[in-house]
Amino acid sequence: MGPTKKSNKGEISIEDHRGKIRLRWRYNGVRYPLNLPYAYTAENMHHATVKIAEIKLDILKGCFDPTLEKYREVPSQSLPIRKPARQKGSPIQQNGSQVDRGNQDDNYPINIKDLLSLFVYWVINIKSVDIENTSYYFNAKRLLEKWKDLPIDDVPEKLNSLKVAPTTYNDRLTCIRGFFAWLFKKGKIPANPLDDVKRRKKRKRLSDKRRPLTETEILLFLDAIKNDTYCPAASQFKHSHYYPFFHFIFQTGVRNAEAIGLRVKHVNLVLRTVEISETFARTKKGTNHSARIRKGTKTENTRYLPLSDELLDMLRVQVKDKQADNFVFLSPKGLSIDDHMLQQRIFKPVMKALGFGDKDLYVARHSYGTRSIEQGIPATSTAYAMGHSTVETVIRNYVAIAKPSTSLAQISKKN
């Protein structure tokens, strides 16, 4: 491993203390040492990494335990690898003699509690995600903690017994299956028990809140926003401030967080394109500016959307006199837009005032997808523009609710 390197001030150092891992750091003027029950080897460094992440997070949250009892660990054996069950009557060598154990085998149960620290390590270091601020991984962690005494072979049955919506079930399945796949790759478990488990099918029913608007309805809404038609006279901030944001999401169909996280450097006025490569995403802490974090797009892809003359003119005004890393769309206070509050305080009231019913902000995206298909744009192009990973998503969500075909493709007869 080599000599221990001195860490920068304020950091937690990893030391070799009599062949074992020891962490040292200073907090509020007090120096803390924490001995871990693991040999100081490269293979055990992930234990130190996980513990450092836990301590740093507690310091940030203001719940650091100065007694260190919260962070001490009981020495644990390395995870056993389960051997295939021995066939009935197979002899086992014991003390130099053959012993027949009948149906007994050498399987060792691996419980979820044996894997919890590895799950945290996997999320933080392999997936590069802040587990405390990402609902997808945080909720999966809470579920695994609830099942801590469950053998991993029983996970499929336990997961299937969850009485949750298909979307929630599929999220937990995908997350835990990915974790198990990593464990299997690293030789920690002999097989992935979730390999053959199928996702639950979602009911193909579009909520009225996201039922697409017609072009006429969209224009009426944008006009009402632009002219402050339904803005209360006593309102401190006018609806028209948000007109560029509404205009952009209806015209491009991008996700809310993608539009909120759009930065000046992503707008190319010369090439007439806008780059969609990151989001300013909400977390379980909320949707306000301080609760959001910068992330990649949902499918971790980058796409470039062409700009119409109208969008180009609008964005030229939005990016004027701003720095490259500034947001294109800002709240009246100069912060990122809170889409939840925008939906509740402006979008929904205006939609109801226009007689369009109770609509979610996401209806802008559904309206774009449907309009794109209706106007004859290929599903592949629509999928690219909307940032979908597969064409099937477009076909499932938008083709079925677009205008029905008025004729069938013909086969011309040869004379």
Secondary structure, 3 states (H helix, E strand, C coil): CCCCCCCCCCCCEEEEECCEEEEEEEECCEEEEEEEEEECCHHHHHHHHHHHHHHHHHHHHCCCCCCCHHHCCCCCCCCCCCCCCCCCCCEEEECCEEEECCCCCCCCCCEHHHCHHHHHHHHHHHCCCCHHHCHHHHHHHHHHHHCCCCEHHHHHHHHHCCCCCHHHHHHHHHHHHHHHHHHHHCCCCCCCCCCCCCCCCCCCCCCHHHCCCCHHHHHHHHHHHHCCCCCCCCCCCCHHHHHHHHHHHHHHCCCHHHHHCCEHHHEECCCCEEEECEEEECECCECCHHHCEEEECCCCCCEEEECCHHHHHHHHHHHCCCCCCCECCCCCCCCCCCHHHHHHHHHHHHHHHCCCCCCCCCHHHHHHHHHHHHCCCCHHHHHHHHCCCCHHHHHHHCHHHCCCCCCCCCCCCCC
